[in-house]
Amino acid sequence: MEKAIVFDMDGVIIESEPLYRIAANNVVNRYGGIYTEEIGKKEMGLGIMDASKVIIQETAINSTPERFSHEYIEEYLKVSEKLLKKNRGIDELIDYVKNKYRIAVASSTNIKVVEILLKKINLYDKFEYLVGGDMVSKAKPDPQIYLKASSKINILPENCIAIEDSVNGAISALKAGMKVFIVKHSLSENLAFPDNCIIFDNLIQIRNYLIKQNS
């Protein structure tokens, strides 16, 4: 029986994936490179260092992962200051699950950025534990981040539901032994997710599914 829900942040809690694309495009353009939607798909769900490596390799810009990742995060925070929004239905979903499940966050984003963004949308205090990408040695699709999250809330992975929006995140959670819900959005609707994921069009559908399961 599921006792905990572990949320990815980007694309699940917040509508951030388009903002990452804007930020990456802005930084790549400064180097004279071209950032494409295909590159965005390849970096989606990766930790910041791995995403930076993909972008540098695909655009052939003259930078290092360390330098680019710093510029990428700085630009993302600037863009988020103006454009950040909660994902539709997240408040209703959290209100429903907070008294029925243990809840945590497992995000590829660095923990300081996770904290800043969750505070900005007034959800920081809703979660028992937050795991950022810089708190593990191996990023998604490795299962380490989900294993750490389940360990910190003291729930076995097989009793956890992970809510994800990326293929890398889904693989990470499945490898950890969790049940995986996928919430689709405009940048993920054409992605090929593993067959054993349950796919939803939005968070409201996930809430309704859980209500039905628990009735």
C-alpha positions as CSV (number, residue, x, y, z in Angstrom):
1,M,0.0,0.0,0.0
2,E,1.3,3.5,-0.9
3,K,2.2,5.5,2.1
4,A,4.2,8.4,0.6
5,I,4.3,10.6,-2.4
6,V,7.6,12.0,-3.7
7,F,7.2,15.0,-6.1
8,D,9.6,16.1,-8.8
9,M,9.6,19.9,-8.8
10,D,10.2,21.2,-12.3
11,G,7.2,20.5,-14.5
12,V,5.2,18.9,-11.7
13,I,5.0,21.5,-8.8
14,I,5.9,24.5,-11.0
15,E,5.6,25.2,-14.7
16,S,9.3,25.6,-15.0
17,E,10.3,23.6,-18.1
18,P,9.5,26.4,-20.5
19,L,11.5,28.8,-18.3
20,Y,14.5,26.5,-18.4
21,R,14.3,26.5,-22.2
22,I,14.2,30.3,-22.2
23,A,17.2,30.5,-19.8
24,A,19.2,28.0,-21.7
25,N,18.5,29.7,-25.0
26,N,19.5,33.1,-23.6
27,V,22.8,31.8,-22.3
28,V,23.7,29.8,-25.4
29,N,22.9,32.8,-27.6
30,R,25.5,34.8,-25.6
31,Y,28.1,32.3,-26.8
32,G,26.9,32.6,-30.3
33,G,25.3,29.1,-30.3
34,I,21.9,27.8,-31.2
35,Y,19.6,26.1,-28.7
36,T,16.9,23.8,-30.2
37,E,13.9,22.0,-28.9
38,E,15.6,18.7,-29.5
39,I,18.4,19.8,-27.1
40,G,15.7,20.7,-24.6
41,K,14.3,17.2,-24.7
42,K,17.7,15.7,-24.2
43,E,18.5,17.8,-21.1
44,M,15.0,17.5,-19.5
45,G,15.0,15.9,-16.1
46,L,18.8,15.9,-15.8
47,G,20.8,17.5,-13.0
48,I,22.3,20.9,-13.8
49,M,25.8,19.6,-14.5
50,D,24.6,16.8,-16.8
51,A,22.2,19.2,-18.5
52,S,25.1,21.7,-19.0
53,K,27.3,18.9,-20.5
54,V,24.5,18.0,-23.0
55,I,24.0,21.6,-24.0
56,I,27.7,22.3,-24.5
57,Q,28.2,19.1,-26.5
58,E,25.1,19.7,-28.7
59,T,25.7,23.4,-29.3
60,A,29.6,23.2,-29.5
61,I,29.9,26.5,-27.5
62,N,33.2,27.3,-25.9
63,S,32.4,26.8,-22.2
64,T,32.8,24.3,-19.4
65,P,30.0,22.5,-17.5
66,E,31.0,24.4,-14.3
67,R,30.9,27.8,-15.9
68,F,27.8,27.1,-18.0
69,S,25.8,25.6,-15.1
70,H,26.4,28.7,-13.0
71,E,25.3,31.0,-15.8
72,Y,22.3,28.7,-16.6
73,I,21.0,28.8,-13.0
74,E,21.6,32.6,-12.7
75,E,19.6,33.2,-15.9
76,Y,16.9,30.7,-14.8
77,L,16.4,32.5,-11.5
78,K,16.1,35.9,-13.4
79,V,13.5,34.4,-15.7
80,S,11.6,32.8,-12.9
81,E,11.4,36.1,-11.0
82,K,9.0,37.3,-13.6
83,L,7.4,34.2,-15.1
84,L,7.3,31.5,-12.4
85,K,3.9,29.9,-11.9
86,K,2.5,26.9,-10.0
87,N,1.4,23.9,-12.0
88,R,-2.4,23.9,-12.2
89,G,-4.0,21.7,-9.6
90,I,-0.9,21.5,-7.3
91,D,-2.6,23.2,-4.4
92,E,-5.6,21.0,-4.5
93,L,-3.5,17.9,-4.8
94,I,-1.2,18.8,-1.9
95,D,-4.3,19.7,0.2
96,Y,-5.7,16.3,-0.4
97,V,-2.5,14.2,0.1
98,K,-0.9,16.1,3.0
99,N,-2.9,14.3,5.7
100,K,-3.0,10.9,4.0
101,Y,0.6,10.4,2.8
102,R,4.1,11.4,3.8
103,I,5.2,13.9,1.2
104,A,8.7,14.9,-0.1
105,V,10.4,16.5,-3.1
106,A,13.2,14.9,-5.2
107,S,14.4,17.4,-7.7
108,S,17.4,17.5,-10.0
109,T,17.7,21.2,-9.3
110,N,20.2,22.3,-6.6
111,I,18.7,22.4,-3.2
112,K,19.1,26.2,-2.6
113,V,17.2,26.9,-5.8
114,V,14.5,24.3,-4.8
115,E,14.1,26.2,-1.5
116,I,14.0,29.6,-3.2
117,L,11.3,28.6,-5.7
118,L,9.1,26.7,-3.2
119,K,9.2,29.6,-0.8
120,K,8.3,31.9,-3.7
121,I,5.1,29.9,-4.4
122,N,4.3,29.4,-0.7
123,L,4.7,25.6,-0.7
124,Y,8.1,25.2,1.1
125,D,6.5,24.2,4.4
126,K,4.2,21.6,2.9
127,F,6.9,19.0,2.4
128,E,8.6,16.9,5.1
129,Y,11.9,16.6,3.3
130,L,13.5,18.1,0.2
131,V,16.3,16.4,-1.8
132,G,18.1,18.5,-4.4
133,G,20.3,17.3,-7.2
134,D,23.5,18.5,-5.4
135,M,22.7,16.3,-2.4
136,V,23.4,13.0,-4.4
137,S,26.4,11.9,-6.3
138,K,24.5,10.4,-9.2
139,A,21.7,12.4,-11.0
140,K,18.5,11.0,-12.6
141,P,18.0,8.6,-14.3
142,D,20.0,6.9,-11.5
143,P,17.7,6.0,-8.6
144,Q,19.8,7.5,-5.9
145,I,17.7,10.7,-5.4
146,Y,14.5,8.8,-5.0
147,L,16.1,6.3,-2.6
148,K,17.4,9.1,-0.5
149,A,14.0,10.8,-0.4
150,S,12.3,7.6,0.7
151,S,15.0,6.9,3.3
152,K,14.6,10.4,4.8
153,I,10.9,10.0,5.3
154,N,11.4,6.4,6.5
155,I,9.1,4.8,3.9
156,L,10.2,1.9,1.7
157,P,10.4,2.8,-2.0
158,E,7.9,0.2,-2.9
159,N,5.4,2.0,-0.7
160,C,6.0,5.3,-2.5
161,I,4.4,7.0,-5.5
162,A,6.7,9.3,-7.5
163,I,5.1,12.1,-9.6
164,E,7.3,12.9,-12.6
165,D,7.1,14.7,-16.0
166,S,10.4,13.5,-17.6
167,V,11.7,10.2,-19.0
168,N,14.9,10.5,-16.9
169,G,12.9,11.1,-13.8
170,A,10.5,8.2,-14.5
171,I,13.4,5.8,-15.0
172,S,15.0,7.0,-11.8
173,A,11.9,6.4,-9.7
174,L,11.1,3.0,-11.3
175,K,14.7,1.9,-10.7
176,A,14.2,2.9,-7.0
177,G,11.2,0.6,-6.9
178,M,8.4,3.2,-6.8
179,K,5.1,3.4,-8.5
180,V,5.3,6.3,-11.1
181,F,2.6,8.8,-12.1
182,I,3.4,11.0,-15.1
183,V,1.8,14.4,-15.4
184,K,2.0,15.6,-19.0
185,H,2.5,19.1,-20.3
186,S,3.2,20.8,-23.6
187,L,6.9,19.8,-23.6
188,S,6.4,16.2,-22.5
189,E,3.3,15.1,-24.4
190,N,5.3,13.5,-27.2
191,L,7.8,11.7,-25.0
192,A,7.9,7.9,-24.8
193,F,7.6,7.0,-21.2
194,P,8.2,3.5,-19.8
195,D,5.2,1.3,-20.1
196,N,4.7,0.7,-16.4
197,C,4.1,4.4,-15.7
198,I,0.5,5.7,-15.2
199,I,0.0,8.8,-17.3
200,F,-2.3,11.7,-16.5
201,D,-3.1,14.9,-18.4
202,N,-2.9,17.1,-15.3
203,L,-2.6,17.1,-11.5
204,I,-6.3,17.3,-11.0
205,Q,-6.6,13.9,-12.7
206,I,-4.0,12.5,-10.2
207,R,-6.0,13.9,-7.3
208,N,-9.2,12.4,-8.6
209,Y,-7.5,9.0,-9.1
210,L,-6.2,9.0,-5.6
211,I,-9.6,9.9,-4.1
212,K,-11.1,7.0,-6.0
213,Q,-8.3,4.6,-4.9
214,N,-8.8,5.6,-1.3
215,S,-12.6,5.5,-1.2
